[in-house]
């Protein structure tokens, strides 16, 4: 099984997009709801929540977008795990998982694996030069 570096990096891009979509969703959810009532029984503006259909429709659209991207990313992660598991070198596998699936930066990966950052970069460089 082969997987390109672009596909591996797509996992990180998808995770970033999922976080952005989730923040947008939470912002929408903060606006949707029943407006607070004052003691006179009438809703008053300024700071109250809206109950408009536009917000509800946007919330549903965001949910659909999130689910679609989430499932695409899960497929990529499963493919990446199969790709990474085929290598006999434990250090290479740990580096690839940390970089592309766990979204750690190279410094964190090197510390996690117990090698220098330069060694970590060289391992990745050699791997992708030999594979592709």
C-alpha positions as CSV (number, residue, x, y, z in Angstrom):
1,X,0.0,0.0,0.0
2,X,1.3,3.4,-0.9
3,X,0.4,6.8,0.4
4,X,1.7,10.2,-0.8
5,X,3.1,12.8,1.6
6,X,0.4,15.1,0.3
7,X,-2.3,12.6,1.6
8,X,-0.5,12.4,4.9
9,X,-0.4,16.2,5.2
10,X,-4.1,16.3,4.2
11,X,-4.9,14.7,7.6
12,X,-3.5,17.8,9.4
13,X,-5.3,20.2,7.0
14,X,-8.5,18.3,7.7
15,X,-8.0,18.4,11.5
16,X,-7.4,22.2,11.2
17,X,-10.6,22.6,9.1
18,X,-12.6,20.5,11.6
19,X,-11.5,22.7,14.4
20,X,-12.5,25.8,12.5
21,X,-15.9,24.3,11.6
22,X,-16.5,23.4,15.2
23,X,-15.7,26.9,16.4
24,X,-18.1,28.3,13.8
25,X,-20.7,25.8,15.0
26,X,-20.3,26.8,18.7
27,X,-20.6,30.5,17.7
28,X,-23.9,29.7,15.9
29,X,-25.2,27.7,18.8
30,X,-24.5,30.6,21.1
31,X,-26.8,32.7,19.0
32,X,-29.6,30.2,18.6
33,X,-32.2,29.9,21.3
34,X,-35.1,31.6,23.0
35,X,-34.7,35.2,23.8
36,X,-34.6,36.2,27.4
37,X,-37.7,37.7,28.8
38,X,-37.9,40.7,31.1
39,X,-40.5,40.9,33.8
40,X,-42.9,42.8,31.6
41,X,-43.2,39.6,29.5
42,X,-41.9,41.2,26.3
43,X,-38.6,40.2,24.6
44,X,-36.1,43.0,24.6
45,X,-33.2,43.3,22.1
46,X,-29.5,44.0,22.7
47,X,-27.7,40.9,23.7
48,X,-30.6,38.5,23.4
49,X,-30.5,35.3,21.3
50,X,-32.2,35.1,17.9
51,X,-34.6,32.4,16.9
52,X,-34.4,32.9,13.2
53,X,-34.5,30.1,10.7
54,X,-31.3,31.3,9.1
55,X,-29.3,30.4,12.1
56,X,-30.9,27.0,12.3
57,X,-30.3,26.3,8.6
58,X,-26.7,27.5,9.0
59,X,-26.3,25.2,12.0
60,X,-27.6,22.2,10.0
61,X,-25.3,23.1,7.0
62,X,-22.3,23.2,9.4
63,X,-23.2,19.8,10.9
64,X,-23.4,18.3,7.4
65,X,-20.1,19.8,6.4
66,X,-18.4,18.6,9.6
67,X,-19.7,15.1,9.3
68,X,-18.6,14.8,5.7
69,X,-15.1,16.1,6.4
70,X,-14.8,14.0,9.6
71,X,-15.6,10.8,7.7
72,X,-13.2,11.7,4.9
73,X,-10.5,12.3,7.5
74,X,-11.2,9.0,9.2
75,X,-10.7,7.2,5.9
76,X,-7.4,8.9,5.4
77,X,-6.3,8.1,9.0
78,X,-7.2,4.4,8.5
79,X,-5.2,4.4,5.2
80,X,-2.3,6.2,6.9
81,X,-2.2,3.7,9.7
82,X,-2.1,0.8,7.3
83,X,0.6,2.5,5.3
84,X,2.7,3.3,8.4
85,X,2.2,-0.2,10.0
86,X,3.9,-1.9,7.0
87,X,7.3,-0.4,7.9
88,X,9.6,-2.6,10.1
89,X,11.4,0.4,11.7
90,X,9.7,1.3,15.0
91,X,11.2,4.8,15.1
92,X,10.0,5.6,11.5
93,X,6.5,4.4,12.5
94,X,6.4,6.5,15.6
95,X,7.7,9.6,13.7
96,X,5.1,9.2,11.0
97,X,2.2,8.6,13.4
98,X,3.2,11.6,15.6
99,X,3.7,13.9,12.6
100,X,0.8,13.1,10.4
101,X,-1.9,11.5,12.6
102,X,-1.3,13.2,16.0
103,X,-0.3,16.5,14.3
104,X,2.7,17.2,16.5
105,X,5.4,19.5,15.2
106,X,8.9,18.2,14.5
107,X,10.3,19.4,17.9
108,X,7.6,17.5,19.8
109,X,8.1,14.4,17.7
110,X,11.8,14.4,18.2
111,X,11.3,14.7,22.0
112,X,8.6,12.0,22.0
113,X,10.8,9.6,20.0
114,X,14.0,10.5,21.9
115,X,16.1,11.7,19.0
116,X,17.4,15.1,17.9
117,X,15.2,17.3,15.7
118,X,17.8,17.0,12.9
119,X,17.7,13.2,13.0
120,X,14.0,13.3,12.9
121,X,14.0,15.6,9.9
122,X,16.6,13.4,8.1
123,X,14.5,10.3,8.7
124,X,11.5,11.9,7.2
125,X,13.5,13.3,4.3
126,X,15.1,9.9,3.5
127,X,11.8,8.1,3.8
128,X,10.0,10.3,1.4
129,X,12.9,10.5,-1.0
130,X,13.1,6.7,-1.1
131,X,9.4,6.1,-1.2
132,X,8.5,8.7,-3.8
